[in-house]
Amino acid sequence: MSARRPAGGGARPAPALPPLLPLLPLLLLALSATAQARSLAEIRRSGELRVCIASDHPASAVFEPAGCRQNCKVSGNVAEQTGAFAKAIGKRVKPKFERLYWDEQFFNQDGRTVREASYTPQALASGKCDLYPANLVQNEWRLKKLDFVILFPSRLMAIVSRQKAAQIKGVADLAGKLAGVNRDTAALNWVEQQNRGAFAANPVKVDYLLSPALFSAVDAGAVDFILIDADIAIWAGAHQLKHASVAFPVGPTDLIGWGFRKDDKDLQKAAQKFFDDSRRQPDSALNQIWKRHFGRSLTAFIDLMAAFQ
């Protein structure tokens, strides 16, 4: 006897669905990340702007006690700038600072940076961070993960150990030398590009160092040169370096700004307005902060970068 149901018979049984239990952890993780990332309206309601600072150079930020990861006291240029921005988006809004290591800004959910992949970095997706204000260079692989609001144009500056000053007078002289470089930075991008191209026959050798060690290494002559954004280079030349000097710019003009989740368009728009208004007003909070830390306003610094073109 046939087991088939006759035509026109009762409702067919629903097809069996695959078991969901093995997928639940992934689903919950995805939903949690989406739910926790916050809009500008939510930031205003909470009165808290979650600011994640990765730079630990004193030109940008100082964390106390030294080596802290949690509950750090944060001061310096970037902290003051984001404090002014928080006030601009809401009278009740205060910055809450979190410390990241540089490459953590780009980590995926597995704790890795995958340059060719498009994803929202976990620190932003989870809601731990609302923005990255530590003067990020906008480049192709970062644009797969973040949106940028540009604060200023800049150039990478070569800081050269005075032991090698006679041998390093221009960009071509960097070939074959030892560079101190932090991972996942514009400086490393530039060195890698030169080693594949102009320096292929005599590539730059690389010593991977974290930011604090870069400056002490070039000052001590442990590396021949480092490459640093112009704002930090100017600060270091005036306040930090004793046996090394800011020598010359390398590479094209970079666009430097704050990094945001791609979905946070309202927060990006608020940051853009804050930057635009600040640059137009000589006595703006942002220009005054720059004067205190760099000896020149943000507007004057942008004019200086234009002179390097």
Number of C-alpha atoms within 10 A of each C-alpha: 3 5 5 6 10 8 6 6 7 8 7 7 6 6 6 6 6 8 8 9 8 9 10 11 11 10 12 11 13 13 12 14 18 14 12 13 19 24 17 19 12 12 19 18 12 13 18 18 26 22 24 24 25 22 24 19 19 19 20 23 18 19 20 12 12 9 8 11 13 11 13 16 14 19 15 17 21 23 22 19 18 24 19 18 21 25 14 15 21 16 10 13 19 22 19 19 22 18 21 18 14 19 15 17 23 22 20 20 16 7 12 13 16 14 16 11 12 14 20 22 22 20 23 28 22 21 19 17 26 26 25 25 24 23 21 23 23 20 15 10 13 21 15 15 23 23 20 25 22 19 21 20 19 22 23 23 23 26 26 28 27 21 17 15 16 9 13 21 13 13 13 11 11 23 20 17 17 18 29 24 26 23 14 16 16 21 24 19 14 15 22 16 13 19 18 11 11 12 18 14 11 13 19 18 18 18 16 14 15 17 19 13 15 23 25 17 20 26 23 16 17 16 24 27 31 26 27 26 21 21 22 17 24 18 18 22 14 14 12 16 19 15 14 25 21 22 19 18 20 16 14 11 15 17 18 22 21 21 26 23 26 16 14 16 14 12 21 21 13 16 22 17 15 19 20 13 13 18 21 11 12 15 12 17 17 24 21 18 21 21 16 11 16 20 15 16 21 24 18 16 21 16 13 15 16 12 8 11 8
